[in-house]
Amino acid sequence: MNVSAANVTVVLQYRDSFTKAVVKNVIVVVLGISINYINACLIHTFCKHQIFYMNPRYILFIHLVFNDMIVVTVTVILFVISYTFYKINISVCCVFIMLAIFTTENSPMNLACMAVECYIAICLPLRHVQICTVKRTLMLIGLIWTTSMFSVLPDLFITLATEPVDFFYSQMFCIRETVFRNPHIMKKRDITYIVYLVIVWLVIVYTYFNILFTAKTASGGAKKARNTILLHGFQVLLCMATYAEPPLKQALLQWFPKNYPDSLFACYIIVQVLPRSISPIIYGVRDKTFRKYLKRYLLCKVSTQ
């Protein structure tokens, strides 16, 4: 029995009691609705005011928020399905999984781009307007999605080439390992995650220390940017937990087989939910300009302007 099969077997063998299942689903759904409500207010605020959608920094931020909404929505749906239907059609599961992977892999790259934008604004202020334009920002977002596509689509092509037709009509517990179960896909995923981890952290560390040195002799704006990069680093750390999730799950399966469903629930909250709740704090609360407009919509107030 391989690792993915063992994971599914343990999950089905030690299913939660009805009460525990209801509690977990209520927690996940409430968290998902709360995060998506706040993020929807952020997107609404962004779309309503030109000061935001003509600013590359806010464009990158709102793209991150949009990604977060997709990740939260898809993972909450899959979480609820895992308790209500247990198994779903592989073709349907494949769509959910690929969408979740696309947006999950986008997040660290988007955060790295936001760190670079902060670096340019603080360390190269005279060139910021020339380098960071709306057009280039949109092209950068397109590059982020293209990079994710080149990372994920080979998994689909390998699966289509190696699995029998009947496989796509069967029903299984919907996780990545059951859809893309070819060993070569697992190896490619691990290599890709290591490359992402190294590149993104190099960008974060480089931009942070350059802004740190600038902040020693500069205004409070540079110090605020330094703190923002630090928060980005913490957010990236949480996002990167996704890359460490497979070996972590395997370790939890070995250590706590009877509590494996509870371990998976804790992993889901830490890896998928917690990172999505930080974006509103960084810009929705800390940024004075965004906060001024956001509170009108967040508290359902009608602007008189």
ChimeraX commands (.cxc) that place a marker at each C-alpha (Angstrom):
marker #1 position 0.00,0.00,0.00 radius 0.5
marker #1 position 1.43,3.38,-0.99 radius 0.5
marker #1 position 1.39,6.56,1.10 radius 0.5
marker #1 position -1.72,8.12,-0.44 radius 0.5
marker #1 position -3.71,4.90,-0.16 radius 0.5
marker #1 position -2.67,4.57,3.47 radius 0.5
marker #1 position -3.75,8.15,4.18 radius 0.5
marker #1 position -7.21,7.58,2.72 radius 0.5
marker #1 position -7.61,4.24,4.49 radius 0.5
marker #1 position -6.80,5.78,7.88 radius 0.5
marker #1 position -9.14,8.73,7.29 radius 0.5
marker #1 position -12.05,6.44,6.40 radius 0.5
marker #1 position -11.24,3.99,9.19 radius 0.5
marker #1 position -11.14,6.64,11.93 radius 0.5
marker #1 position -13.97,8.87,10.81 radius 0.5
marker #1 position -15.16,11.50,13.25 radius 0.5
marker #1 position -18.29,11.13,15.31 radius 0.5
marker #1 position -21.35,13.03,14.11 radius 0.5
marker #1 position -20.93,15.76,16.73 radius 0.5
marker #1 position -17.25,16.27,16.02 radius 0.5
marker #1 position -17.89,16.32,12.27 radius 0.5
marker #1 position -20.60,18.98,12.68 radius 0.5
marker #1 position -18.35,21.11,14.91 radius 0.5
marker #1 position -15.45,20.94,12.46 radius 0.5
marker #1 position -17.65,21.77,9.48 radius 0.5
marker #1 position -19.27,24.69,11.28 radius 0.5
marker #1 position -15.85,26.09,12.25 radius 0.5
marker #1 position -14.54,25.76,8.69 radius 0.5
marker #1 position -17.65,27.23,7.04 radius 0.5
marker #1 position -17.84,30.16,9.48 radius 0.5
marker #1 position -14.13,30.93,9.01 radius 0.5
marker #1 position -14.50,30.64,5.24 radius 0.5
marker #1 position -17.52,32.95,5.09 radius 0.5
marker #1 position -15.84,35.49,7.42 radius 0.5
marker #1 position -12.59,35.61,5.44 radius 0.5
marker #1 position -14.40,35.81,2.10 radius 0.5
marker #1 position -16.71,38.56,3.37 radius 0.5
marker #1 position -13.74,40.69,4.43 radius 0.5
marker #1 position -11.91,39.94,1.18 radius 0.5
marker #1 position -15.03,40.78,-0.85 radius 0.5
marker #1 position -15.13,44.16,0.93 radius 0.5
marker #1 position -11.47,44.67,0.02 radius 0.5
marker #1 position -12.18,43.92,-3.65 radius 0.5
marker #1 position -15.26,46.16,-3.64 radius 0.5
marker #1 position -13.25,49.00,-2.09 radius 0.5
marker #1 position -10.50,48.49,-4.66 radius 0.5
marker #1 position -12.90,48.59,-7.63 radius 0.5
marker #1 position -14.76,51.68,-6.41 radius 0.5
marker #1 position -11.80,54.04,-6.09 radius 0.5
marker #1 position -9.31,55.02,-8.80 radius 0.5
marker #1 position -6.62,55.70,-6.21 radius 0.5
marker #1 position -6.34,51.90,-5.79 radius 0.5
marker #1 position -6.83,50.37,-9.24 radius 0.5
marker #1 position -4.27,52.75,-10.78 radius 0.5
marker #1 position -1.64,51.84,-8.16 radius 0.5
marker #1 position 0.58,48.76,-8.89 radius 0.5
marker #1 position 0.97,48.00,-5.18 radius 0.5
marker #1 position -2.78,47.70,-4.63 radius 0.5
marker #1 position -3.23,45.77,-7.88 radius 0.5
marker #1 position -0.80,43.12,-6.66 radius 0.5
marker #1 position -2.50,43.12,-3.27 radius 0.5
marker #1 position -5.99,42.65,-4.69 radius 0.5
marker #1 position -4.72,39.85,-6.92 radius 0.5
marker #1 position -3.47,38.14,-3.77 radius 0.5
marker #1 position -6.88,38.69,-2.14 radius 0.5
marker #1 position -8.63,37.25,-5.21 radius 0.5
marker #1 position -6.37,34.18,-5.00 radius 0.5
marker #1 position -7.15,33.84,-1.31 radius 0.5
marker #1 position -10.90,33.88,-1.98 radius 0.5
marker #1 position -10.57,31.08,-4.54 radius 0.5
marker #1 position -8.38,28.99,-2.24 radius 0.5
marker #1 position -10.72,29.42,0.73 radius 0.5
marker #1 position -13.85,28.70,-1.33 radius 0.5
marker #1 position -12.46,25.58,-3.01 radius 0.5
marker #1 position -10.89,24.12,0.13 radius 0.5
marker #1 position -14.04,24.73,2.19 radius 0.5
marker #1 position -16.13,23.00,-0.49 radius 0.5
marker #1 position -13.74,20.03,-0.55 radius 0.5
marker #1 position -13.72,19.90,3.26 radius 0.5
marker #1 position -17.51,19.74,3.45 radius 0.5
marker #1 position -17.67,17.21,0.60 radius 0.5
marker #1 position -15.18,14.97,2.43 radius 0.5
marker #1 position -17.69,14.69,5.30 radius 0.5
marker #1 position -20.95,14.54,3.32 radius 0.5
marker #1 position -20.10,12.43,0.26 radius 0.5
marker #1 position -16.67,11.05,1.29 radius 0.5
marker #1 position -15.93,10.13,-2.33 radius 0.5
marker #1 position -16.66,12.08,-5.52 radius 0.5
marker #1 position -16.05,11.61,-9.24 radius 0.5
marker #1 position -12.36,11.89,-10.11 radius 0.5
marker #1 position -12.99,14.27,-13.02 radius 0.5
marker #1 position -14.88,16.69,-10.74 radius 0.5
marker #1 position -12.24,16.30,-8.05 radius 0.5
marker #1 position -9.51,17.03,-10.62 radius 0.5
marker #1 position -11.07,20.41,-11.44 radius 0.5
marker #1 position -11.23,21.39,-7.75 radius 0.5
marker #1 position -7.70,20.20,-7.03 radius 0.5
marker #1 position -6.13,21.95,-10.02 radius 0.5
marker #1 position -7.87,25.23,-9.18 radius 0.5
marker #1 position -6.67,24.96,-5.58 radius 0.5
marker #1 position -3.09,24.18,-6.69 radius 0.5
marker #1 position -3.03,27.06,-9.20 radius 0.5
marker #1 position -4.06,29.66,-6.65 radius 0.5
marker #1 position -2.02,28.18,-3.80 radius 0.5
marker #1 position 1.17,28.32,-5.86 radius 0.5
marker #1 position 0.33,31.86,-6.99 radius 0.5
marker #1 position 0.34,33.25,-3.45 radius 0.5
marker #1 position 4.07,32.97,-2.57 radius 0.5
marker #1 position 5.08,34.36,-5.99 radius 0.5
marker #1 position 2.64,37.25,-5.57 radius 0.5
marker #1 position 4.07,38.03,-2.13 radius 0.5
marker #1 position 7.60,38.02,-3.57 radius 0.5
marker #1 position 6.50,40.50,-6.25 radius 0.5
marker #1 position 4.93,42.74,-3.59 radius 0.5
marker #1 position 8.20,42.64,-1.63 radius 0.5
marker #1 position 10.12,43.71,-4.76 radius 0.5
marker #1 position 7.67,46.57,-5.32 radius 0.5
marker #1 position 8.26,47.78,-1.74 radius 0.5
marker #1 position 12.02,47.52,-2.31 radius 0.5
marker #1 position 11.84,49.65,-5.47 radius 0.5
marker #1 position 9.60,52.23,-3.76 radius 0.5
marker #1 position 12.02,52.65,-0.83 radius 0.5
marker #1 position 15.46,51.98,-2.30 radius 0.5
marker #1 position 14.90,53.28,-5.85 radius 0.5
marker #1 position 12.24,55.97,-5.36 radius 0.5
marker #1 position 13.23,58.03,-8.41 radius 0.5
marker #1 position 12.74,55.04,-10.71 radius 0.5
marker #1 position 9.62,53.64,-9.06 radius 0.5
marker #1 position 7.17,55.39,-11.40 radius 0.5
marker #1 position 9.05,54.20,-14.50 radius 0.5
marker #1 position 9.53,50.60,-13.32 radius 0.5
marker #1 position 6.24,49.93,-11.53 radius 0.5
marker #1 position 3.52,50.77,-14.04 radius 0.5
marker #1 position -0.01,49.37,-14.22 radius 0.5
marker #1 position 0.74,47.67,-17.56 radius 0.5
marker #1 position 3.86,45.97,-16.22 radius 0.5
marker #1 position 2.00,44.91,-13.10 radius 0.5
marker #1 position -0.72,43.22,-15.16 radius 0.5
marker #1 position 1.97,41.52,-17.27 radius 0.5
marker #1 position 3.62,40.33,-14.04 radius 0.5
marker #1 position 0.33,38.83,-12.83 radius 0.5
marker #1 position 0.02,37.06,-16.18 radius 0.5
marker #1 position 3.55,35.71,-15.71 radius 0.5
marker #1 position 2.62,34.42,-12.23 radius 0.5
marker #1 position -0.34,32.47,-13.66 radius 0.5
marker #1 position 1.76,31.18,-16.56 radius 0.5
marker #1 position 4.42,29.92,-14.16 radius 0.5
marker #1 position 1.77,28.09,-12.13 radius 0.5
marker #1 position 0.30,26.61,-15.30 radius 0.5
marker #1 position 3.69,25.23,-16.37 radius 0.5
marker #1 position 4.01,23.74,-12.90 radius 0.5
marker #1 position 0.56,22.13,-12.67 radius 0.5
marker #1 position -0.50,21.21,-16.22 radius 0.5
marker #1 position 2.23,18.54,-16.66 radius 0.5
marker #1 position 0.60,16.69,-13.74 radius 0.5
marker #1 position -2.66,16.57,-15.69 radius 0.5
marker #1 position -0.95,15.49,-18.92 radius 0.5
marker #1 position 0.97,12.70,-17.17 radius 0.5
marker #1 position -2.25,11.50,-15.51 radius 0.5
marker #1 position -4.15,11.54,-18.82 radius 0.5
marker #1 position -1.35,9.56,-20.47 radius 0.5
marker #1 position -0.83,6.94,-17.76 radius 0.5
marker #1 position -4.25,6.32,-16.20 radius 0.5
marker #1 position -6.98,4.19,-17.85 radius 0.5
marker #1 position -10.18,5.87,-19.01 radius 0.5
marker #1 position -12.17,4.14,-16.27 radius 0.5
marker #1 position -10.10,5.95,-13.66 radius 0.5
marker #1 position -11.69,9.30,-14.58 radius 0.5
marker #1 position -15.20,7.86,-14.08 radius 0.5
marker #1 position -14.43,6.30,-10.72 radius 0.5
marker #1 position -15.09,7.84,-7.31 radius 0.5
marker #1 position -12.40,8.44,-4.70 radius 0.5
marker #1 position -11.63,10.46,-1.61 radius 0.5
marker #1 position -10.73,13.85,-3.10 radius 0.5
marker #1 position -7.15,14.79,-2.28 radius 0.5
marker #1 position -4.23,15.61,-4.56 radius 0.5
marker #1 position -2.50,12.27,-3.99 radius 0.5
marker #1 position -5.49,10.25,-5.22 radius 0.5
marker #1 position -5.90,12.28,-8.42 radius 0.5
marker #1 position -2.24,12.72,-9.36 radius 0.5
marker #1 position -0.86,9.46,-7.98 radius 0.5
marker #1 position 1.97,8.81,-10.45 radius 0.5
marker #1 position 5.30,8.61,-8.55 radius 0.5
marker #1 position 6.98,10.91,-11.09 radius 0.5
marker #1 position 4.39,13.59,-10.29 radius 0.5
marker #1 position 5.23,13.32,-6.60 radius 0.5
marker #1 position 8.96,13.76,-7.32 radius 0.5
marker #1 position 8.30,16.71,-9.64 radius 0.5
marker #1 position 6.10,18.33,-7.00 radius 0.5
marker #1 position 8.81,18.05,-4.35 radius 0.5
marker #1 position 11.48,19.52,-6.65 radius 0.5
marker #1 position 9.16,22.34,-7.74 radius 0.5
marker #1 position 8.31,23.22,-4.15 radius 0.5
marker #1 position 11.99,23.33,-3.17 radius 0.5
marker #1 position 12.77,25.66,-6.08 radius 0.5
marker #1 position 9.82,27.93,-5.16 radius 0.5
marker #1 position 10.90,27.92,-1.52 radius 0.5
marker #1 position 14.48,28.95,-2.30 radius 0.5
marker #1 position 13.61,31.65,-4.87 radius 0.5
marker #1 position 10.83,33.29,-2.85 radius 0.5
marker #1 position 12.84,33.33,0.38 radius 0.5
marker #1 position 15.88,34.78,-1.39 radius 0.5
marker #1 position 13.68,37.59,-2.68 radius 0.5
marker #1 position 12.12,38.21,0.74 radius 0.5
marker #1 position 15.46,38.22,2.56 radius 0.5
marker #1 position 17.19,40.41,-0.05 radius 0.5
marker #1 position 14.43,43.03,-0.10 radius 0.5
marker #1 position 14.03,43.03,3.69 radius 0.5
marker #1 position 17.70,43.68,4.46 radius 0.5
marker #1 position 18.02,46.34,1.78 radius 0.5
marker #1 position 14.96,48.13,3.17 radius 0.5
marker #1 position 16.32,47.59,6.70 radius 0.5
marker #1 position 19.56,49.41,5.86 radius 0.5
marker #1 position 17.63,52.19,4.13 radius 0.5
marker #1 position 15.28,52.54,7.12 radius 0.5
marker #1 position 18.17,53.32,9.48 radius 0.5
marker #1 position 18.71,56.69,7.85 radius 0.5
marker #1 position 15.34,57.30,6.20 radius 0.5
marker #1 position 11.86,58.39,7.15 radius 0.5
marker #1 position 9.11,56.45,8.86 radius 0.5
marker #1 position 7.84,55.31,5.47 radius 0.5
marker #1 position 10.88,53.09,5.01 radius 0.5
marker #1 position 10.45,51.67,8.51 radius 0.5
marker #1 position 6.80,50.89,7.76 radius 0.5
marker #1 position 7.87,49.19,4.51 radius 0.5
marker #1 position 10.39,47.14,6.50 radius 0.5
marker #1 position 7.63,45.97,8.83 radius 0.5
marker #1 position 5.41,45.20,5.85 radius 0.5
marker #1 position 8.16,43.01,4.34 radius 0.5
marker #1 position 8.48,41.27,7.70 radius 0.5
marker #1 position 4.75,40.52,7.66 radius 0.5
marker #1 position 5.10,39.31,4.06 radius 0.5
marker #1 position 7.85,37.00,5.28 radius 0.5
marker #1 position 5.59,35.56,7.97 radius 0.5
marker #1 position 2.81,35.15,5.41 radius 0.5
marker #1 position 5.19,33.43,3.01 radius 0.5
marker #1 position 6.30,31.14,5.83 radius 0.5
marker #1 position 2.69,30.08,6.36 radius 0.5
marker #1 position 2.14,29.70,2.61 radius 0.5
marker #1 position 5.31,27.64,2.36 radius 0.5
marker #1 position 3.85,25.30,4.95 radius 0.5
marker #1 position 1.89,23.95,1.99 radius 0.5
marker #1 position 5.18,22.75,0.53 radius 0.5
marker #1 position 6.04,20.91,3.74 radius 0.5
marker #1 position 2.54,19.48,4.09 radius 0.5
marker #1 position 3.09,16.07,2.39 radius 0.5
marker #1 position 5.97,14.92,4.64 radius 0.5
marker #1 position 4.20,16.47,7.64 radius 0.5
marker #1 position 1.05,14.44,6.94 radius 0.5
marker #1 position 3.10,11.29,6.55 radius 0.5
marker #1 position 4.81,11.95,9.89 radius 0.5
marker #1 position 1.45,12.57,11.60 radius 0.5
marker #1 position 0.11,9.35,10.11 radius 0.5
marker #1 position 3.02,7.44,11.63 radius 0.5
marker #1 position 2.84,9.15,15.02 radius 0.5
marker #1 position -0.93,9.55,15.56 radius 0.5
marker #1 position -2.81,7.11,13.28 radius 0.5
marker #1 position -5.96,7.12,15.43 radius 0.5
marker #1 position -6.00,10.94,15.61 radius 0.5
marker #1 position -5.08,11.41,11.97 radius 0.5
marker #1 position -8.38,13.16,11.01 radius 0.5
marker #1 position -7.81,15.67,13.83 radius 0.5
marker #1 position -4.23,16.19,12.63 radius 0.5
marker #1 position -5.50,16.83,9.09 radius 0.5
marker #1 position -8.00,19.35,10.45 radius 0.5
marker #1 position -5.25,21.21,12.32 radius 0.5
marker #1 position -3.06,21.19,9.18 radius 0.5
marker #1 position -5.93,22.58,7.13 radius 0.5
marker #1 position -6.54,25.47,9.53 radius 0.5
marker #1 position -2.83,26.34,9.81 radius 0.5
marker #1 position -1.85,25.83,6.16 radius 0.5
marker #1 position -4.95,26.96,4.25 radius 0.5
marker #1 position -7.02,29.24,6.49 radius 0.5
marker #1 position -4.53,31.16,8.65 radius 0.5
marker #1 position -2.41,32.57,5.76 radius 0.5
marker #1 position -5.59,33.88,4.07 radius 0.5
marker #1 position -6.51,35.90,7.16 radius 0.5
marker #1 position -3.27,37.92,7.16 radius 0.5
marker #1 position -3.77,39.83,3.88 radius 0.5
marker #1 position -6.62,41.99,5.27 radius 0.5
marker #1 position -4.42,42.86,8.27 radius 0.5
marker #1 position -1.47,44.01,6.15 radius 0.5
marker #1 position -3.41,46.38,3.92 radius 0.5
marker #1 position -6.97,46.49,5.21 radius 0.5
marker #1 position -5.94,47.51,8.73 radius 0.5
marker #1 position -2.35,48.85,8.55 radius 0.5
marker #1 position -2.70,50.92,5.38 radius 0.5
marker #1 position -4.31,54.26,6.31 radius 0.5
marker #1 position -5.61,54.99,2.82 radius 0.5
marker #1 position -7.23,51.61,2.36 radius 0.5
marker #1 position -8.57,51.57,5.92 radius 0.5
marker #1 position -10.32,54.92,5.44 radius 0.5
marker #1 position -12.35,53.58,2.51 radius 0.5
marker #1 position -12.68,49.98,3.68 radius 0.5
marker #1 position -14.48,50.66,6.96 radius 0.5
marker #1 position -17.38,52.22,5.06 radius 0.5
marker #1 position -18.12,48.93,3.32 radius 0.5
marker #1 position -16.97,46.54,6.03 radius 0.5
marker #1 position -19.49,48.05,8.46 radius 0.5
marker #1 position -22.13,48.29,5.69 radius 0.5
marker #1 position -22.02,52.08,5.73 radius 0.5
marker #1 position -23.16,53.96,2.67 radius 0.5
marker #1 position -20.69,56.56,1.44 radius 0.5
marker #1 position -22.06,60.02,0.81 radius 0.5
marker #1 position -19.38,60.73,-1.74 radius 0.5
marker link #1:1,2 radius 0.2
marker link #1:2,3 radius 0.2
marker link #1:3,4 radius 0.2
marker link #1:4,5 radius 0.2
marker link #1:5,6 radius 0.2
marker link #1:6,7 radius 0.2
marker link #1:7,8 radius 0.2
marker link #1:8,9 radius 0.2
marker link #1:9,10 radius 0.2
marker link #1:10,11 radius 0.2
marker link #1:11,12 radius 0.2
marker link #1:12,13 radius 0.2
marker link #1:13,14 radius 0.2
marker link #1:14,15 radius 0.2
marker link #1:15,16 radius 0.2
marker link #1:16,17 radius 0.2
marker link #1:17,18 radius 0.2
marker link #1:18,19 radius 0.2
marker link #1:19,20 radius 0.2
marker link #1:20,21 radius 0.2
marker link #1:21,22 radius 0.2
marker link #1:22,23 radius 0.2
marker link #1:23,24 radius 0.2
marker link #1:24,25 radius 0.2
marker link #1:25,26 radius 0.2
marker link #1:26,27 radius 0.2
marker link #1:27,28 radius 0.2
marker link #1:28,29 radius 0.2
marker link #1:29,30 radius 0.2
marker link #1:30,31 radius 0.2
marker link #1:31,32 radius 0.2
marker link #1:32,33 radius 0.2
marker link #1:33,34 radius 0.2
marker link #1:34,35 radius 0.2
marker link #1:35,36 radius 0.2
marker link #1:36,37 radius 0.2
marker link #1:37,38 radius 0.2
marker link #1:38,39 radius 0.2
marker link #1:39,40 radius 0.2
marker link #1:40,41 radius 0.2
marker link #1:41,42 radius 0.2
marker link #1:42,43 radius 0.2
marker link #1:43,44 radius 0.2
marker link #1:44,45 radius 0.2
marker link #1:45,46 radius 0.2
marker link #1:46,47 radius 0.2
marker link #1:47,48 radius 0.2
marker link #1:48,49 radius 0.2
marker link #1:49,50 radius 0.2
marker link #1:50,51 radius 0.2
marker link #1:51,52 radius 0.2
marker link #1:52,53 radius 0.2
marker link #1:53,54 radius 0.2
marker link #1:54,55 radius 0.2
marker link #1:55,56 radius 0.2
marker link #1:56,57 radius 0.2
marker link #1:57,58 radius 0.2
marker link #1:58,59 radius 0.2
marker link #1:59,60 radius 0.2
marker link #1:60,61 radius 0.2
marker link #1:61,62 radius 0.2
marker link #1:62,63 radius 0.2
marker link #1:63,64 radius 0.2
marker link #1:64,65 radius 0.2
marker link #1:65,66 radius 0.2
marker link #1:66,67 radius 0.2
marker link #1:67,68 radius 0.2
marker link #1:68,69 radius 0.2
marker link #1:69,70 radius 0.2
marker link #1:70,71 radius 0.2
marker link #1:71,72 radius 0.2
marker link #1:72,73 radius 0.2
marker link #1:73,74 radius 0.2
marker link #1:74,75 radius 0.2
marker link #1:75,76 radius 0.2
marker link #1:76,77 radius 0.2
marker link #1:77,78 radius 0.2
marker link #1:78,79 radius 0.2
marker link #1:79,80 radius 0.2
marker link #1:80,81 radius 0.2
marker link #1:81,82 radius 0.2
marker link #1:82,83 radius 0.2
marker link #1:83,84 radius 0.2
marker link #1:84,85 radius 0.2
marker link #1:85,86 radius 0.2
marker link #1:86,87 radius 0.2
marker link #1:87,88 radius 0.2
marker link #1:88,89 radius 0.2
marker link #1:89,90 radius 0.2
marker link #1:90,91 radius 0.2
marker link #1:91,92 radius 0.2
marker link #1:92,93 radius 0.2
marker link #1:93,94 radius 0.2
marker link #1:94,95 radius 0.2
marker link #1:95,96 radius 0.2
marker link #1:96,97 radius 0.2
marker link #1:97,98 radius 0.2
marker link #1:98,99 radius 0.2
marker link #1:99,100 radius 0.2
marker link #1:100,101 radius 0.2
marker link #1:101,102 radius 0.2
marker link #1:102,103 radius 0.2
marker link #1:103,104 radius 0.2
marker link #1:104,105 radius 0.2
marker link #1:105,106 radius 0.2
marker link #1:106,107 radius 0.2
marker link #1:107,108 radius 0.2
marker link #1:108,109 radius 0.2
marker link #1:109,110 radius 0.2
marker link #1:110,111 radius 0.2
marker link #1:111,112 radius 0.2
marker link #1:112,113 radius 0.2
marker link #1:113,114 radius 0.2
marker link #1:114,115 radius 0.2
marker link #1:115,116 radius 0.2
marker link #1:116,117 radius 0.2
marker link #1:117,118 radius 0.2
marker link #1:118,119 radius 0.2
marker link #1:119,120 radius 0.2
marker link #1:120,121 radius 0.2
marker link #1:121,122 radius 0.2
marker link #1:122,123 radius 0.2
marker link #1:123,124 radius 0.2
marker link #1:124,125 radius 0.2
marker link #1:125,126 radius 0.2
marker link #1:126,127 radius 0.2
marker link #1:127,128 radius 0.2
marker link #1:128,129 radius 0.2
marker link #1:129,130 radius 0.2
marker link #1:130,131 radius 0.2
marker link #1:131,132 radius 0.2
marker link #1:132,133 radius 0.2
marker link #1:133,134 radius 0.2
marker link #1:134,135 radius 0.2
marker link #1:135,136 radius 0.2
marker link #1:136,137 radius 0.2
marker link #1:137,138 radius 0.2
marker link #1:138,139 radius 0.2
marker link #1:139,140 radius 0.2
marker link #1:140,141 radius 0.2
marker link #1:141,142 radius 0.2
marker link #1:142,143 radius 0.2
marker link #1:143,144 radius 0.2
marker link #1:144,145 radius 0.2
marker link #1:145,146 radius 0.2
marker link #1:146,147 radius 0.2
marker link #1:147,148 radius 0.2
marker link #1:148,149 radius 0.2
marker link #1:149,150 radius 0.2
marker link #1:150,151 radius 0.2
marker link #1:151,152 radius 0.2
marker link #1:152,153 radius 0.2
marker link #1:153,154 radius 0.2
marker link #1:154,155 radius 0.2
marker link #1:155,156 radius 0.2
marker link #1:156,157 radius 0.2
marker link #1:157,158 radius 0.2
marker link #1:158,159 radius 0.2
marker link #1:159,160 radius 0.2
marker link #1:160,161 radius 0.2
marker link #1:161,162 radius 0.2
marker link #1:162,163 radius 0.2
marker link #1:163,164 radius 0.2
marker link #1:164,165 radius 0.2
marker link #1:165,166 radius 0.2
marker link #1:166,167 radius 0.2
marker link #1:167,168 radius 0.2
marker link #1:168,169 radius 0.2
marker link #1:169,170 radius 0.2
marker link #1:170,171 radius 0.2
marker link #1:171,172 radius 0.2
marker link #1:172,173 radius 0.2
marker link #1:173,174 radius 0.2
marker link #1:174,175 radius 0.2
marker link #1:175,176 radius 0.2
marker link #1:176,177 radius 0.2
marker link #1:177,178 radius 0.2
marker link #1:178,179 radius 0.2
marker link #1:179,180 radius 0.2
marker link #1:180,181 radius 0.2
marker link #1:181,182 radius 0.2
marker link #1:182,183 radius 0.2
marker link #1:183,184 radius 0.2
marker link #1:184,185 radius 0.2
marker link #1:185,186 radius 0.2
marker link #1:186,187 radius 0.2
marker link #1:187,188 radius 0.2
marker link #1:188,189 radius 0.2
marker link #1:189,190 radius 0.2
marker link #1:190,191 radius 0.2
marker link #1:191,192 radius 0.2
marker link #1:192,193 radius 0.2
marker link #1:193,194 radius 0.2
marker link #1:194,195 radius 0.2
marker link #1:195,196 radius 0.2
marker link #1:196,197 radius 0.2
marker link #1:197,198 radius 0.2
marker link #1:198,199 radius 0.2
marker link #1:199,200 radius 0.2
marker link #1:200,201 radius 0.2
marker link #1:201,202 radius 0.2
marker link #1:202,203 radius 0.2
marker link #1:203,204 radius 0.2
marker link #1:204,205 radius 0.2
marker link #1:205,206 radius 0.2
marker link #1:206,207 radius 0.2
marker link #1:207,208 radius 0.2
marker link #1:208,209 radius 0.2
marker link #1:209,210 radius 0.2
marker link #1:210,211 radius 0.2
marker link #1:211,212 radius 0.2
marker link #1:212,213 radius 0.2
marker link #1:213,214 radius 0.2
marker link #1:214,215 radius 0.2
marker link #1:215,216 radius 0.2
marker link #1:216,217 radius 0.2
marker link #1:217,218 radius 0.2
marker link #1:218,219 radius 0.2
marker link #1:219,220 radius 0.2
marker link #1:220,221 radius 0.2
marker link #1:221,222 radius 0.2
marker link #1:222,223 radius 0.2
marker link #1:223,224 radius 0.2
marker link #1:224,225 radius 0.2
marker link #1:225,226 radius 0.2
marker link #1:226,227 radius 0.2
marker link #1:227,228 radius 0.2
marker link #1:228,229 radius 0.2
marker link #1:229,230 radius 0.2
marker link #1:230,231 radius 0.2
marker link #1:231,232 radius 0.2
marker link #1:232,233 radius 0.2
marker link #1:233,234 radius 0.2
marker link #1:234,235 radius 0.2
marker link #1:235,236 radius 0.2
marker link #1:236,237 radius 0.2
marker link #1:237,238 radius 0.2
marker link #1:238,239 radius 0.2
marker link #1:239,240 radius 0.2
marker link #1:240,241 radius 0.2
marker link #1:241,242 radius 0.2
marker link #1:242,243 radius 0.2
marker link #1:243,244 radius 0.2
marker link #1:244,245 radius 0.2
marker link #1:245,246 radius 0.2
marker link #1:246,247 radius 0.2
marker link #1:247,248 radius 0.2
marker link #1:248,249 radius 0.2
marker link #1:249,250 radius 0.2
marker link #1:250,251 radius 0.2
marker link #1:251,252 radius 0.2
marker link #1:252,253 radius 0.2
marker link #1:253,254 radius 0.2
marker link #1:254,255 radius 0.2
marker link #1:255,256 radius 0.2
marker link #1:256,257 radius 0.2
marker link #1:257,258 radius 0.2
marker link #1:258,259 radius 0.2
marker link #1:259,260 radius 0.2
marker link #1:260,261 radius 0.2
marker link #1:261,262 radius 0.2
marker link #1:262,263 radius 0.2
marker link #1:263,264 radius 0.2
marker link #1:264,265 radius 0.2
marker link #1:265,266 radius 0.2
marker link #1:266,267 radius 0.2
marker link #1:267,268 radius 0.2
marker link #1:268,269 radius 0.2
marker link #1:269,270 radius 0.2
marker link #1:270,271 radius 0.2
marker link #1:271,272 radius 0.2
marker link #1:272,273 radius 0.2
marker link #1:273,274 radius 0.2
marker link #1:274,275 radius 0.2
marker link #1:275,276 radius 0.2
marker link #1:276,277 radius 0.2
marker link #1:277,278 radius 0.2
marker link #1:278,279 radius 0.2
marker link #1:279,280 radius 0.2
marker link #1:280,281 radius 0.2
marker link #1:281,282 radius 0.2
marker link #1:282,283 radius 0.2
marker link #1:283,284 radius 0.2
marker link #1:284,285 radius 0.2
marker link #1:285,286 radius 0.2
marker link #1:286,287 radius 0.2
marker link #1:287,288 radius 0.2
marker link #1:288,289 radius 0.2
marker link #1:289,290 radius 0.2
marker link #1:290,291 radius 0.2
marker link #1:291,292 radius 0.2
marker link #1:292,293 radius 0.2
marker link #1:293,294 radius 0.2
marker link #1:294,295 radius 0.2
marker link #1:295,296 radius 0.2
marker link #1:296,297 radius 0.2
marker link #1:297,298 radius 0.2
marker link #1:298,299 radius 0.2
marker link #1:299,300 radius 0.2
marker link #1:300,301 radius 0.2
marker link #1:301,302 radius 0.2
marker link #1:302,303 radius 0.2
marker link #1:303,304 radius 0.2
marker link #1:304,305 radius 0.2
view
